[in-house]
Amino acid sequence: MKIIHCADIHADSAMSSSFSKELRGFSKEKGEMRREEIVDAFSRMIDFANKNEVKVVIIAGDLFDTRASLQKTIKKRIAYIISQNPHIDFLYLRGNHDEDSEFFIEDNLPNLKLFSKNEWKTYSYDDGKIQIVGREFNSSIPVAAYNELNLDVSKTNIVVMHGQVAGYVAKDDAPVISLPKLANQNIDYIALGHIHEYRREVLDHRCVWCYSGCLEGRGFDECGEKGFVLLNVEEGRVEESFVPNSYRIIHDVSVRLEGEMDYNQILHAIEKEVEDIPSKDIVQVKLVGEISENTDVETDSYTKVFESRFFYIKLKNNCESKIDYEKYENDVSLKGEFVRLVKQQEKLSDSQKTRIIMTGIKALAGRNF
């Protein structure tokens, strides 16, 4: 039996500059296009499910992004996709963004099956040999909840949860999942949602846990290929594999600049790093390194050069300017007076003096620092 594990689709995300500081400059038109592409990714996943005879799609939370039904057209489209595939069960465990789940009630979708916040709920397949068990939680998980699983050792047990495991920085109000409390509980696979990147780890001699990640990246904190996990259950064993599904990939590229460089040399350096990236993708270029004070970094101009090459590109100047401050030491100028003043400070170390002088000269020159 084949099962898909997906999560964090955020189908109705605003996808505009107001949605993410990282996407400033993302036009309203492109934002609407990206929102539609996220739903396209969901549809593409279901096409895969049909071609590969998948019987169940597990949605491990955050199918939607907004608590209010601001994007009802998007939600209607998701409901339509589910309704057109009655041979597939959609097991939907609501996440911390999914408080508008009542939206589906009016659509009467018998193949959309929900989990509960009150108790662990089980859906059985393959004549009861496969048990898919899930429970929704608010901001925390009671210790007693882990002890209430009571899974049959003879069954293939898949547990569905939404939250963050230890090691991730807390965000939003999703609960923290204690993996040690799930160890040695006759679990074969834990389908997790909330973290937007694919991650797979072994929990015990029997169990593997996975974050499927999101279907499409929405910002520069969601770079790389995105997709879902395909589970193949045979003779009581669960084999999982990551299936790439992104239409557009988000790239975060660093371009190293050194010394004194002119406009064309910087453009050539950027070109070298982005030349193999498909034009349909989204790109952030970070300029890094130590450059001469005589090097002008014109990010707005470079963006103009490359913006027609990609769906969206953003450039950030993270370079440090190397200033030969000693040449100002004997100047009859404000810079010279500043350098001499700092060098006279006996309580400062040489490295402290250097940092202060460099910062001051940049400020006097009107440069960012």
C-alpha positions as CSV (number, residue, x, y, z in Angstrom):
1,M,0.0,0.0,0.0
2,K,1.3,3.5,-0.9
3,I,0.8,6.6,1.2
4,I,1.8,10.2,0.7
5,H,3.0,12.3,3.7
6,C,2.9,16.1,3.1
7,A,2.5,19.2,5.2
8,D,2.9,22.9,5.5
9,I,1.3,23.8,2.2
10,H,0.0,27.2,3.3
11,A,-2.2,27.3,0.2
12,D,-3.6,30.7,0.8
13,S,-0.4,32.6,1.7
14,A,-0.4,36.3,0.8
15,M,2.9,35.9,-1.1
16,S,3.6,39.6,-1.3
17,S,6.1,42.2,0.0
18,S,3.7,42.7,3.0
19,F,3.8,39.0,3.7
20,S,7.6,38.8,3.9
21,K,10.4,41.4,4.4
22,E,12.6,39.0,2.4
23,L,10.4,39.5,-0.6
24,R,10.2,43.2,-0.8
25,G,9.8,44.1,-4.4
26,F,7.6,41.0,-5.1
27,S,4.8,42.5,-7.1
28,K,1.1,41.9,-6.4
29,E,0.9,40.1,-9.8
30,K,3.8,37.7,-9.0
31,G,2.4,37.2,-5.5
32,E,-0.9,36.0,-6.9
33,M,0.9,33.8,-9.4
34,R,3.0,32.2,-6.6
35,R,-0.2,31.6,-4.6
36,E,-1.7,29.8,-7.5
37,E,1.5,27.8,-8.0
38,I,1.3,26.5,-4.5
39,V,-2.1,25.1,-5.2
40,D,-0.7,23.7,-8.5
41,A,1.9,21.9,-6.4
42,F,-0.9,20.3,-4.4
43,S,-2.7,19.3,-7.6
44,R,0.6,18.0,-9.1
45,M,1.1,15.8,-6.0
46,I,-2.4,14.3,-6.4
47,D,-1.6,13.6,-10.1
48,F,1.5,11.7,-8.8
49,A,-0.8,9.9,-6.3
50,N,-3.1,8.7,-9.1
51,K,-0.3,7.5,-11.4
52,N,1.3,5.6,-8.5
53,E,-1.9,4.1,-7.0
54,V,-1.6,6.0,-3.7
55,K,-4.5,5.2,-1.4
56,V,-4.0,7.8,1.4
57,V,-2.6,11.3,1.6
58,I,-1.6,12.4,5.1
59,I,-1.7,16.2,5.5
60,A,0.3,16.8,8.7
61,G,-0.9,20.3,9.4
62,D,-1.0,23.9,7.9
63,L,-2.8,23.1,4.7
64,F,-3.8,26.7,4.9
65,D,-2.0,29.8,6.2
66,T,-4.7,32.3,7.4
67,R,-7.1,31.8,10.2
68,A,-9.9,33.7,8.4
69,S,-11.2,32.6,5.0
70,L,-9.6,35.5,3.2
71,Q,-8.8,33.4,0.1
72,K,-12.0,31.4,-0.3
73,T,-11.3,30.8,-4.0
74,I,-8.0,29.0,-3.2
75,K,-9.8,26.9,-0.5
76,K,-12.6,26.1,-2.9
77,R,-10.0,24.9,-5.4
78,I,-8.4,22.6,-2.8
79,A,-11.8,21.2,-1.9
80,Y,-12.5,20.6,-5.6
81,I,-9.3,18.6,-6.0
82,I,-10.2,16.5,-3.0
83,S,-13.7,15.9,-4.3
84,Q,-12.4,14.8,-7.7
85,N,-10.4,12.0,-6.1
86,P,-12.9,10.0,-4.0
87,H,-10.7,6.9,-4.3
88,I,-8.0,8.6,-2.1
89,D,-8.5,9.2,1.6
90,F,-7.2,12.6,2.7
91,L,-6.3,12.4,6.4
92,Y,-6.1,16.0,7.5
93,L,-4.4,16.8,10.9
94,R,-4.9,20.6,11.5
95,G,-1.8,22.6,12.5
96,N,-1.4,25.9,14.2
97,H,-2.4,27.8,11.1
98,D,-5.5,25.7,10.4
99,E,-8.2,27.1,12.6
100,D,-10.5,27.7,9.7
101,S,-11.0,24.0,9.1
102,E,-14.8,24.3,9.4
103,F,-14.6,25.7,5.8
104,F,-14.7,22.1,4.5
105,I,-17.8,21.1,6.4
106,E,-20.1,22.8,3.8
107,D,-18.4,21.0,1.0
108,N,-19.5,17.5,2.2
109,L,-16.2,15.6,1.4
110,P,-16.6,12.0,2.6
111,N,-13.0,11.2,1.7
112,L,-11.6,14.1,3.8
113,K,-11.1,12.7,7.3
114,L,-10.1,14.8,10.3
115,F,-8.3,14.1,13.5
116,S,-9.3,15.3,17.0
117,K,-7.9,17.5,19.8
118,N,-9.6,15.4,22.4
119,E,-8.0,12.0,21.8
120,W,-5.8,9.9,19.5
121,K,-7.9,9.0,16.4
122,T,-7.1,5.9,14.3
123,Y,-7.8,5.2,10.6
124,S,-7.3,1.6,9.6
125,Y,-6.3,0.2,6.2
126,D,-5.3,-3.1,4.5
127,D,-7.8,-5.1,6.6
128,G,-6.6,-3.4,9.8
129,K,-3.0,-4.2,9.3
130,I,-2.1,-0.6,8.8
131,Q,-3.0,1.9,11.6
132,I,-2.7,5.7,11.0
133,V,-3.0,7.4,14.3
134,G,-3.0,11.2,15.0
135,R,-3.9,13.9,17.4
136,E,-4.1,17.6,17.3
137,F,-2.6,19.7,20.1
138,N,-2.6,23.4,21.0
139,S,0.5,25.1,22.3
140,S,1.7,22.1,24.4
141,I,1.4,18.4,24.6
142,P,0.5,16.8,28.0
143,V,2.8,14.1,29.2
144,A,-0.1,11.8,29.6
145,A,-0.9,12.0,25.9
146,Y,2.2,10.0,25.0
147,N,1.1,7.2,27.3
148,E,-2.3,7.0,25.7
149,L,-1.1,5.7,22.3
150,N,-1.3,2.0,23.2
151,L,-0.2,0.7,19.7
152,D,-0.5,-3.0,18.7
153,V,3.0,-4.4,18.2
154,S,1.6,-6.7,15.3
155,K,0.3,-3.7,13.3
156,T,2.1,-1.2,11.0
157,N,1.7,2.0,13.0
158,I,2.0,5.4,11.5
159,V,1.7,8.4,13.9
160,V,0.8,11.9,12.7
161,M,1.7,15.1,14.6
162,H,2.2,18.8,14.0
163,G,4.9,20.6,16.0
164,Q,8.6,21.1,16.5
165,V,11.1,18.7,17.9
166,A,14.0,19.7,20.1
167,G,16.7,21.5,18.2
168,Y,14.5,23.9,16.2
169,V,14.0,27.5,17.3
170,A,10.5,27.9,18.6
171,K,8.1,29.9,16.4
172,D,4.4,30.6,16.3
173,D,2.4,28.6,18.9
174,A,3.1,25.1,17.7
175,P,3.7,22.5,20.5
176,V,7.1,20.9,21.2
177,I,7.2,17.2,20.4
178,S,9.2,15.0,22.8
179,L,10.6,12.3,20.5
180,P,12.1,10.2,23.4
181,K,8.6,9.8,24.8
182,L,7.6,8.2,21.4
183,A,10.5,5.8,21.3
184,N,9.8,2.1,21.8
185,Q,6.0,2.6,21.4
186,N,5.6,0.2,18.4
187,I,5.7,3.1,15.9
188,D,7.0,2.4,12.4
189,Y,6.8,6.0,11.0
190,I,6.1,9.4,12.5
191,A,4.7,11.9,9.9
192,L,5.5,15.4,11.1
193,G,4.5,18.9,10.1
194,H,5.5,22.4,11.0
195,I,9.2,22.5,9.8
196,H,9.4,23.6,6.1
197,E,12.4,21.5,5.1
198,Y,12.7,17.7,4.6
199,R,14.3,15.9,7.4
200,R,14.6,12.2,8.2
201,E,15.9,10.6,11.4
202,V,15.9,7.1,13.0
203,L,14.1,7.1,16.4
204,D,14.5,3.5,17.5
205,H,15.1,0.0,16.1
206,R,11.7,0.2,14.4
207,C,10.8,3.8,13.9
208,V,11.8,6.6,11.5
209,W,10.4,10.1,11.8
210,C,10.2,12.6,9.0
211,Y,9.4,16.2,8.3
212,S,8.1,16.2,4.7
213,G,8.8,20.0,4.3
214,C,6.5,22.2,2.2
215,L,5.6,21.7,-1.4
216,E,6.8,25.1,-2.6
217,G,9.2,27.6,-0.9
218,R,7.7,30.9,0.0
219,G,10.8,32.9,1.1
220,F,14.5,32.9,1.3
221,D,14.3,30.8,4.5
222,E,12.8,28.0,2.4
223,C,15.5,27.4,-0.2
224,G,16.2,24.3,-2.2
225,E,14.0,21.5,-3.6
226,K,10.7,21.0,-1.9
227,G,8.2,18.1,-2.1
228,F,6.6,15.3,-0.2
229,V,7.4,11.8,1.2
230,L,6.1,8.6,-0.4
231,L,5.6,5.7,1.9
232,N,5.5,2.1,0.6
233,V,4.1,-0.3,3.1
234,E,4.8,-4.0,2.3
235,E,4.7,-7.0,4.7
236,G,4.7,-4.7,7.7
237,R,7.7,-2.6,6.7
238,V,7.6,1.1,5.8
239,E,10.0,2.3,3.1
240,E,10.0,6.1,2.6
241,S,11.4,8.3,-0.1
242,F,11.5,12.0,-0.7
243,V,9.7,13.1,-4.0
244,P,10.7,16.5,-5.4
245,N,7.7,18.5,-6.4
246,S,8.7,22.2,-6.7
247,Y,7.9,24.2,-9.8
248,R,10.2,27.0,-8.7
249,I,13.2,26.6,-6.5
250,I,14.4,29.4,-4.2
251,H,18.2,29.9,-4.3
252,D,20.4,31.7,-1.8
253,V,23.8,32.4,-3.5
254,S,26.9,33.9,-2.1
255,V,29.3,35.8,-4.4
256,R,32.7,36.6,-3.0
257,L,34.3,39.9,-4.0
258,E,37.9,40.7,-3.1
259,G,40.0,43.9,-3.2
260,E,39.4,46.6,-5.8
261,M,36.9,45.6,-8.4
262,D,35.1,47.6,-11.1
263,Y,31.4,47.5,-12.2
264,N,32.0,44.9,-14.9
265,Q,34.2,42.6,-12.7
266,I,31.4,42.5,-10.1
267,L,28.8,41.7,-12.8
268,H,31.0,38.9,-14.1
269,A,31.4,37.5,-10.6
270,I,27.6,37.4,-10.1
271,E,27.1,35.9,-13.6
272,K,29.4,33.0,-12.8
273,E,27.5,32.0,-9.7
274,V,23.9,32.3,-11.2
275,E,24.5,31.1,-14.8
276,D,23.3,27.5,-14.1
277,I,20.1,28.6,-12.2
278,P,16.9,28.1,-14.3
279,S,15.2,31.4,-15.3
280,K,11.9,30.3,-13.7
281,D,13.5,30.3,-10.2
282,I,13.7,32.8,-7.4
283,V,17.2,34.0,-6.4
284,Q,18.9,35.9,-3.6
285,V,22.5,37.0,-4.2
286,K,24.6,37.9,-1.2
287,L,27.8,39.9,-2.0
288,V,30.4,38.9,0.6
289,G,34.1,39.4,1.1
290,E,36.5,42.3,1.9
291,I,36.7,44.9,-0.8
292,S,38.7,48.1,-1.3
293,E,37.3,51.4,-0.2
294,N,37.5,52.4,-3.8
295,T,35.1,49.7,-4.9
296,D,31.5,50.9,-5.5
297,V,28.9,48.2,-4.9
298,E,25.7,49.2,-6.8
299,T,23.2,46.6,-5.9
300,D,20.2,48.4,-7.5
301,S,22.0,48.6,-10.8
302,Y,23.1,44.9,-10.7
303,T,19.5,43.9,-9.9
304,K,18.3,45.8,-13.1
305,V,20.8,43.8,-15.2
306,F,19.6,40.4,-13.9
307,E,15.9,41.0,-13.1
308,S,14.8,39.9,-16.6
309,R,16.7,36.6,-16.2
310,F,14.7,35.2,-13.3
311,F,11.2,35.2,-12.0
312,Y,12.5,37.2,-9.1
313,I,16.0,38.3,-7.9
314,K,17.3,40.2,-4.9
315,L,20.8,41.4,-4.2
316,K,22.2,42.2,-0.8
317,N,25.6,43.8,-0.1
318,N,27.2,42.1,2.9
319,C,30.8,43.1,1.9
320,E,33.3,44.6,4.3
321,S,35.3,47.6,3.1
322,K,39.1,47.4,3.7
323,I,40.3,50.9,4.4
324,D,44.0,51.9,4.4
325,Y,43.5,54.3,7.3
326,E,47.2,54.9,7.8
327,K,47.2,57.1,4.6
328,Y,44.9,59.5,6.4
329,E,47.1,59.8,9.5
330,N,49.0,62.9,8.4
331,D,46.1,64.5,6.5
332,V,45.0,67.9,7.4
333,S,41.4,66.8,7.4
334,L,38.6,65.6,9.6
335,K,39.5,62.0,8.7
336,G,43.2,62.6,9.7
337,E,42.2,64.3,12.9
338,F,39.9,61.3,13.8
339,V,42.7,58.7,13.0
340,R,45.2,60.6,15.2
341,L,42.7,60.9,18.0
342,V,41.9,57.2,18.1
343,K,45.6,56.2,17.9
344,Q,46.3,58.3,21.0
345,Q,43.9,56.3,23.2
346,E,46.2,54.2,25.4
347,K,43.5,52.1,26.9
348,L,42.5,50.7,23.6
349,S,44.2,47.6,22.0
350,D,45.5,47.8,18.5
351,S,42.6,45.7,17.2
352,Q,40.1,47.9,18.9
353,K,41.7,51.0,17.5
354,T,41.6,49.5,14.0
355,R,37.9,48.6,14.3
356,I,37.0,52.1,15.6
357,I,39.0,53.8,12.9
358,M,37.5,51.7,10.1
359,T,34.0,52.3,11.3
360,G,34.6,56.1,11.7
361,I,36.1,56.5,8.2
362,K,33.2,54.6,6.7
363,A,30.8,56.9,8.5
364,L,32.7,60.0,7.4
365,A,32.7,58.7,3.8
366,G,28.9,58.1,4.0
367,R,29.2,54.3,3.5
368,N,27.0,51.6,5.0
369,F,28.5,49.7,7.9
